[in-house]
Amino acid sequence: MSFVIGVFFFDKERRFEMFLKRIELQMVAEPRTPYSPIPYGVPKGLQIRGAEDVVQVFSFLSGRVQEEVYALYLDTKSRVIGFYQVARGPMDRTYFSPADVLRPALLSGSNSIILVHNHPSGDPAPSREDLMVTERMREACRLLGFTLHDHIIIGEGCFQSIISMVS
């Protein structure tokens, strides 16, 4: 695709001149977001029936020293399609946007999402920020036609489902 850009100016003698430049633009597709088709050793098509199943899949997060956020992508029958590490932060926080979670959801053809993250302190009690992120993700999912099934916080040998708390 090419465009012609015109720049108008006056020279020293106050004569009007026009400078034309042809610019070539090339459309470039955004690279696909890498998401893993199946989480670590999880059987293909594993059906998630509740928070306990999710905690079993993400048990590796317990005891980690950094906070990590994952999204688990499910089909219409709540079977695992894939997962994606959305963010990793310092000991007590991470930063991500709904787009970071929803881009792989769109690419994977999933129907619903479960957010999972750990609290390195070992206490799975949700912070004010955790509750705000859950509401923000719920709304973003709704706008794009996805369901946010849950947001689960994994602590040291325990977990908390945020959706069950606020519903």
Sequence and secondary structure as in RCSB ss.txt:
>XXXX:A:sequence
MSFVIGVFFFDKERRFEMFLKRIELQMVAEPRTPYSPIPYGVPKGLQIRGAEDVVQVFSFLSGRVQEEVYALYLD
TKSRVIGFYQVARGPMDRTYFSPADVLRPALLSGSNSIILVHNHPSGDPAPSREDLMVTERMREACRLLGFTLHD
HIIIGEGCFQSIISMVS
>XXXX:A:secstr
 EEEEEEEEE TT  EEEEEEEEE           BSS TT  TT B  SHHHHHHHTGGGTT SS EEEEEEE 
TTSBEEEEEEEEE STT     HHHHHHHHHHHT SEEEEEEE TTS     HHHHHHHHHHHHHHHHHT EEEE
EEEE SS EEEHHHHH 
